[in-house]
């Protein structure tokens, strides 16, 4: 039996515009004009990125404000192709979301995209170590009652691909935010979740 552990941003939801607005705002506030979605590492908790860009900042406070700003700004946040179908096909017992968002931010984006979160939702505030550490994926597998070898990870960022492999799982790279060359460590690369579902549709493990 196959279990699916999916990243949120760039895999299930398109939140790029909101992320870009938030990082531009944060960069301008700190006199860092070049900061935007395209220039910060994707798939990493906000606090990790802030610590690298502004070592003297109050990382916890800055990350909290940045995440709350994004939670309030969901303009343009939509479900990506295949997201709703994935959640329906695998159902609550075989799918989980593992995200670098905080719980309020993940909830806001899922709500804006019209997606119902599965019971297993692993957010940054549940972790001691964010991606590329495998902690989040291992927690999700444990809560689903799944062995890592039975899990497929859907990721769009290098840090997430690394985390999935470190957890001992098969990793499918979704080419929504990074090119194939940046995700060449993945076991498989697809255009989006819809394409992956279509390719796997004949497999018994995909049956509800």
Secondary structure, DSSP 8 states (H G I E B T S, - for coil): --EEEE-SBTTTEE-HHHHHHHHHHHHHHTT-TT-SGGGS-TTS-HHHHHHHH-TTS-HHHHHHHHHHHHHH--TT-EE-TTHHHHHHHH-TTTEEEE-SS-HHHHHHHHHHHT----S-EE-GGG-SS-TTSSHHHHHHHHHHT--GGGEEEEESSHHHHHHHHHTT-EEEEETTSS-GGGGTTSSEEESSHHHHHHHHTTSGGG--
